[in-house]
Amino acid sequence: MSVHRSIPALVSSLFLAATAAPCSAAERVVFSGNELDHVASSPDLVAALDTTTFTTPPSSLSISFVDSFQHFLFRTKSDKEMVVPASIDWEKETLAFDYMTTSVTALLRIRVFFLAGGDRLAVDLDYNAPARGLPLVADGKWHTMVLKGISWTPRYHSAVADGFLNPDSPYIMRLSLQNFVSSGVLNVDNFRIVPKPAGQAGAAR
């Protein structure tokens, strides 16, 4: 299988890892792991809500990858987890989520986008993997991943200018995860927009 990849200089420039923590008042949840709308996935991949482990009760999303380079595209069903694009300031905010795995050691790609005007309008999370993928801590404990370098794409700005997307209206975010070379089960939970950690502000376009 041929997969085009470019290697970022430092994996650490994309992510910060820490133990899982509850949401603060300044955070906005876009996928709590409590309601699932399955949009698309690779063949043989299995995903479902898991009530046995989570960071936001009563469930997390469990994804069972059976081969490398598989993807799972999903979103919430809850109108309480919609987001107004104009309310997001990528210079001061970013996206975080909680994860737990014992076997999936890396992700190839993470994407976040809206669907408007019949097209997918992506946020710049479409990172290509370094040689060993974007690393996950596979120790069976919950961790938090905080992404860096997020910004709206030119397609987003064009969609707003052309009237296909109203930045002041609420939308449901679609989320896509793609594994790298390892099969196994990955639980994810509590996708949320959070304030950037100190020292990261001002990086967005």
Residue pairs with C-beta under 8 A, 6 or more apart in sequence:
1 68
1 69
3 69
3 108
4 128
5 108
5 128
5 129
5 130
5 131
6 128
7 128
7 129
7 130
7 131
8 14
8 127
8 128
8 130
11 130
11 134
11 135
13 148
13 149
14 127
14 134
14 147
14 148
14 149
15 134
15 145
15 146
15 147
15 148
16 145
16 146
16 148
16 197
17 137
17 143
17 144
17 145
17 146
18 143
18 144
18 146
19 141
19 142
19 143
19 144
20 55
20 98
20 142
20 143
20 144
20 189
20 190
21 144
22 55
22 56
23 29
23 56
23 190
23 192
24 194
26 194
26 195
27 192
27 193
27 194
27 195
28 83
28 87
28 192
28 193
29 56
29 81
29 190
29 191
29 192
30 76
30 81
30 82
30 83
30 95
30 172
30 173
30 175
30 191
30 192
30 193
31 61
31 74
31 75
31 76
31 81
31 97
31 173
31 175
31 190
31 191
32 56
32 76
32 78
32 81
32 189
32 190
32 191
33 49
33 54
33 55
33 56
33 59
33 60
33 61
33 188
33 189
33 190
34 49
34 56
34 57
34 58
34 59
34 78
35 76
35 77
35 78
35 81
36 47
36 48
36 49
36 61
36 74
36 76
36 77
37 74
37 75
37 76
37 77
37 172
38 47
38 73
38 74
39 73
39 74
39 75
39 174
40 71
40 72
40 73
41 47
41 70
41 71
41 72
41 73
42 67
42 69
42 70
42 71
42 72
44 66
44 67
44 70
45 63
45 64
45 65
45 66
45 70
45 71
45 72
46 63
46 64
46 66
47 61
47 62
47 63
47 64
47 72
47 74
48 61
48 62
49 59
49 60
49 61
49 62
50 59
50 60
50 61
50 62
50 187
51 58
51 59
53 60
53 100
53 142
53 187
54 60
54 187
54 189
55 98
55 142
55 189
55 190
56 189
56 190
60 98
60 100
60 187
60 188
60 189
61 74
61 187
61 188
61 189
62 185
62 186
62 187
63 72
63 177
63 185
63 186
63 187
63 188
64 184
64 185
65 104
65 179
65 182
65 183
65 184
65 185
65 186
66 183
67 183
68 179
68 180
68 181
68 182
68 183
69 108
69 178
69 179
69 180
69 181
70 178
70 179
71 109
71 176
71 177
71 178
71 179
72 176
72 177
72 178
73 174
73 175
73 176
74 174
74 175
74 176
75 172
75 173
75 174
75 175
76 172
76 173
79 170
81 172
82 170
82 171
82 172
83 170
83 171
83 172
83 173
83 193
84 167
84 168
84 169
84 170
84 171
85 114
85 152
85 156
85 160
85 165
85 167
85 168
85 171
86 167
86 168
88 193
89 204
90 150
90 151
90 152
90 203
90 204
90 205
91 201
91 202
91 203
91 204
92 195
92 196
92 201
93 193
93 194
93 195
93 196
94 146
94 147
94 148
94 150
94 193
94 194
94 195
94 196
94 200
95 112
95 123
95 125
95 146
95 147
95 150
95 191
95 192
95 193
95 194
96 144
96 145
96 146
96 147
96 190
96 191
96 192
96 194
97 144
97 145
97 188
97 189
97 190
97 191
97 192
98 142
98 143
98 144
98 145
98 188
98 189
98 190
99 136
99 142
99 143
99 144
99 145
99 186
99 187
99 188
99 189
100 140
100 141
100 142
100 143
100 186
100 187
100 189
101 136
101 138
101 140
101 184
101 185
101 186
101 187
102 138
102 139
102 140
102 184
102 185
103 138
103 182
103 183
103 184
103 185
104 136
104 138
104 179
104 182
104 183
104 184
104 185
104 186
105 133
105 135
105 136
105 138
105 180
105 181
105 182
106 129
106 132
106 133
106 134
106 135
106 136
106 179
106 180
106 181
106 182
107 129
107 133
107 134
107 136
107 177
107 178
107 179
107 180
108 128
108 129
108 133
108 134
108 178
108 179
108 180
109 126
109 127
109 128
109 129
109 176
109 177
109 178
110 125
110 126
110 127
110 134
110 147
110 175
110 176
110 177
110 178
111 122
111 123
111 125
111 126
111 175
111 176
112 122
112 123
112 125
112 173
112 174
112 175
112 176
113 120
113 121
113 122
113 123
113 173
113 174
113 176
114 120
114 121
114 156
114 165
114 171
114 172
114 173
114 174
115 121
115 171
115 174
116 159
116 164
116 165
116 171
117 159
117 162
117 164
117 165
118 164
119 155
119 159
119 164
120 174
121 153
121 155
121 156
121 159
121 164
121 165
122 153
122 155
122 156
123 150
123 151
123 152
123 153
123 156
124 149
124 150
124 151
124 152
124 153
125 147
125 150
127 134
129 180
132 180
133 179
133 180
133 181
134 180
136 143
136 145
136 186
137 143
138 184
142 189
146 194
146 197
148 200
148 203
149 203
150 204
151 203
151 204
151 205
152 204
152 205
156 165
159 165
160 166
160 167
165 171
173 191
175 191
177 186
177 188
179 186
196 203
